[in-house]
Amino acid sequence: MDCHATTPTDSRVFKAMVPYFTERFGNPSSRTHRFGWEAEKAVDRARHHIADLIGARAKEIVFTSGATESDNHAIKGVAEAYCDRGNHIITSVIEHRAVLASCRRLEKRGFKITCLTVGKDGRIDPNDVRRAITSETILISIMTANSEIGVIQPIAEIGRIAKKEGVLFHTDAVQAVGRVPFDVEELSVDLASITAHKMYGPKGVGALYVRRKRPSIRLTPIIDGGEQQNGLRSGTLNVPSIVGFGEAARLCLDEMFAEQKRVRSLRDHLLDGLRRNISDLRVNGSMCHRLPNNLNVSFPGITGESLVMGVSDIAMSTGSACTSGSNEPSYVLTALGISRELARASIRLGLGRFNDIEQVNYAIRIISRAVNRLRELSPVYESGSVGANSLSREG
Ligand SMILES: *Cc1c(COP(=O)(O)O)cnc(C)c1O
């Protein structure tokens, strides 16, 4: 139940990949024999599946090693290509670290970064985006859906603003693509980062969507070499992984509607069950603008850390995979304005394609029992008392 960190590779995806390790091992850049042609054809097919999933054209898909690279490429590539136009970038405080750290790196090189805050519901106000734009602004980078609280941003509105103001718009769409409809035209997105392993594909392969029409985006490469992928990203293509990514995208497009419905009902059942068994439970972030598979809840009086350690046979986390393990509360949760205590009292659950109702019922039972036991042991928590309230309303 930690599908925001990664998802299992679907066995159908794995099956599609296997031949490209062995008999179809060609290098798609080899133009002189059938091994190369075969590999090129497979890569092209995958490109089309991925493009179809996000409403793009195949030639607008650049394969990368994952979304960390895609985010770096979008932000640093635009910064370098458009630095003659301006030096200002707008992003938000709840972005993935790949975006925040890329912006921080540029800041050291003289770029100006505006980090927008979010409301209590975890959403960015599009008016804040509009107000932040100056004559120096070259790029807006706002994620589509957050990996901790699952909150979906008003991407279409932000896209419209960016287009009207002539500013490029990048979105880290990792958590949204494959789970909810996402269309680069409808959303007026110029660049989008995605990764295979969050949508039932293999790890180590991702893509950057780069708009080629109205307008055609200039992007400075960050990896130079053999000029593969029109020189945008050199290096021999990882054919088996790309084939898997393509198959994963095809399956998502095929099954998204049914899966979204099923996973949403499991998630709602999970929340209902926890609410029934646990007296004081807070959902973090908007419930209506939210991924169907996400739940992020705080249990006042305990720490998420002690809970996830106490229930070792359910995979859940206290935040993103990159920050869990540290003692600091999640920067995403504190950005919502909740107290550090309440942020520390939270867990994140991300359901997926292979979870079923039995697992959810089991999770309800085990988590409820663990929370109630931890509260009994807690020296500060008294159920229903002023103590519990003052603890959670602090700050
Ligand atoms: C997982 C994730 C990434 C990083 O993707 P990798 O392919 O693991 O590098 C970037 N952004 C978001 C929102 C993510 O959830």
PDBQT file of the ligand as one rigid body, heavy atoms in Angstrom, charges set to zero:
ROOT
HETATM    1  C1  LIG A 401       8.850   9.249  -7.860  1.00  0.00    +0.000 C 
HETATM    2  C2  LIG A 401       8.740  10.661  -8.255  1.00  0.00    +0.000 A 
HETATM    3  C3  LIG A 401       9.764  11.300  -8.965  1.00  0.00    +0.000 A 
HETATM    4  C4  LIG A 401      11.077  10.622  -9.276  1.00  0.00    +0.000 C 
HETATM    5  O1  LIG A 401      10.938   9.656 -10.274  1.00  0.00    +0.000 OA
HETATM    6  P1  LIG A 401      12.116   8.600 -10.519  1.00  0.00    +0.000 P 
HETATM    7  O2  LIG A 401      11.731   7.956 -11.809  1.00  0.00    +0.000 OA
HETATM    8  O3  LIG A 401      12.071   7.668  -9.355  1.00  0.00    +0.000 OA
HETATM    9  O4  LIG A 401      13.382   9.366 -10.622  1.00  0.00    +0.000 OA
HETATM   10  C5  LIG A 401       9.572  12.606  -9.347  1.00  0.00    +0.000 A 
HETATM   11  N1  LIG A 401       8.440  13.267  -9.047  1.00  0.00    +0.000 NA
HETATM   12  C6  LIG A 401       7.433  12.693  -8.364  1.00  0.00    +0.000 A 
HETATM   13  C7  LIG A 401       6.204  13.467  -8.056  1.00  0.00    +0.000 C 
HETATM   14  C8  LIG A 401       7.551  11.379  -7.938  1.00  0.00    +0.000 A 
HETATM   15  O5  LIG A 401       6.567  10.826  -7.232  1.00  0.00    +0.000 OA
ENDROOT
TORSDOF 0
